[in-house]
Amino acid sequence: MCPFTPDFFKHAILFARRSRGNACPVNLLPDDSVLEVKRKIHTRLVPLKLALIGTHGVGKTTLAYETCSLLKKAHYNVELVTEVARQSPFPVNAATTLEGQLWILHAQIAAELDASRRAPHVICDRSVLDNYCYLVNKFGRQ
């Protein structure tokens, strides 16, 4: 049975909002989007990768850690892929370079593949899609 039930998501999102205080927006995701994600995940019977994407400071990391914690407490085998940009040896954000963005993109791909080898369920704080969007936004399509 899939661990991602509607109650599970409700608890994880409420925890993330509480732990971030007023800094977290009231609508982490629009309610209809949350319900759609819950429905899709709850009906999946295969291993799942859940990637959290969004702007800075909205609670992605908090939600990722809480989601993994809840799943592990329920005895599910789950891996967390943290935001790889935090370990980048290159400048990030406004000072980023093409090499830096390529390093982040490739490191994210490797981290997600490695995590999926170790566990059937993977939670990603950021995703390859995020990394690719940052690359294209800053340097155009290569």
Secondary structure, 3 states (H helix, E strand, C coil): CCCCCHHHHHHHHHHHHHHHHHHCCCCCCCHHHHHHHHHHHHHCCCCCEEEECCCCCCCHHHHHHHHHHHHHHCCCCEEEECCHHHHCCCCCHHHCCHHHHHHHHHHHHHHHHHHHHHCCEEEEECCHHHHHHHHHHHHCCC
